[in-house]
Every structure is written in structure tokens, then in C-alpha cells.
């Protein structure tokens, strides 16, 4: 088998395995804490997006509040 005919997925799979193993070393208490942190980040970023959307939709209302 030549180098040109080797599938690309091999390189991607090794990166995925590396990221999973490093994540387990980063979070020794378990994956649940990592998931909870991600969920909290998503809530915060969604709150920021919504706040930005409100400012864009109702600029006069926000200006009066500040």
C-alpha cells in the first residue's frame, strides 16, 4: 500500500484518542466535572448572546436603563 492510498482517518483517530486521554489526566475527578463546567460555560455564553441580541433589538430601551 502506498502512502497516497492510506486512509486519512488514521491521523484523525490518533488525535481523538490523544485528546480523550489528556482530558482524563486533566480532570482526575472524572468526566462529570468537565461536563458540568462545559454546561456552565454554555449557559454563560448563551446569556451573553441574548443580552447582545436585546441591545441590538431595543437600543433605546437599554440606553434609558443605563
C-alpha positions in Angstrom: 0.0 0.0 0.0 1.5 3.4 -1.0 1.4 6.5 1.2 -1.1 8.2 -1.2 -3.6 5.4 -0.8 -3.6 5.3 3.0 -6.9 6.5 4.5 -6.9 9.9 6.2 -9.0 8.7 9.2 -6.0 7.1 10.9 -4.4 10.5 11.7 -7.7 11.9 13.0 -8.3 8.8 15.2 -5.0 9.2 16.9 -5.7 12.9 17.6 -9.1 12.0 19.1 -7.5 9.3 21.3 -4.9 11.7 22.5 -7.4 14.4 23.4 -9.5 11.9 25.4 -6.6 10.5 27.3 -5.2 14.0 28.1 -8.7 15.1 29.3 -8.8 12.2 31.8 -5.4 13.4 33.2 -6.6 17.0 33.3 -9.8 16.1 35.2 -8.7 13.3 37.6 -12.1 13.5 39.5 -13.9 12.3 36.4 -15.6 13.4 33.3 -18.8 14.6 35.0 -17.0 17.6 36.4 -15.8 18.5 32.9 -19.3 18.2 31.5 -20.7 20.3 34.3 -18.1 23.0 33.6 -19.0 23.0 29.9 -22.7 23.3 30.7 -22.0 26.3 32.9 -19.9 27.9 30.1 -22.7 27.3 27.6 -25.2 29.0 29.9 -23.0 32.0 30.4 -22.2 32.3 26.7 -26.0 32.0 25.9 -26.8 34.7 28.4 -24.2 37.0 26.8 -25.6 36.3 23.3 -29.1 37.0 24.5 -28.0 40.2 26.2 -26.3 41.3 23.0 -29.4 40.5 20.9 -31.6 42.6 23.3 -29.2 45.5 22.9 -29.3 45.2 19.1 -33.1 44.9 19.0 -34.1 47.6 21.6 -31.2 50.1 21.7 -33.4 52.9 23.1 -34.8 50.8 25.9 -31.3 49.8 27.0 -29.9 53.3 26.8 -32.7 54.5 29.2 -31.9 51.8 31.7 -28.2 52.6 31.9 
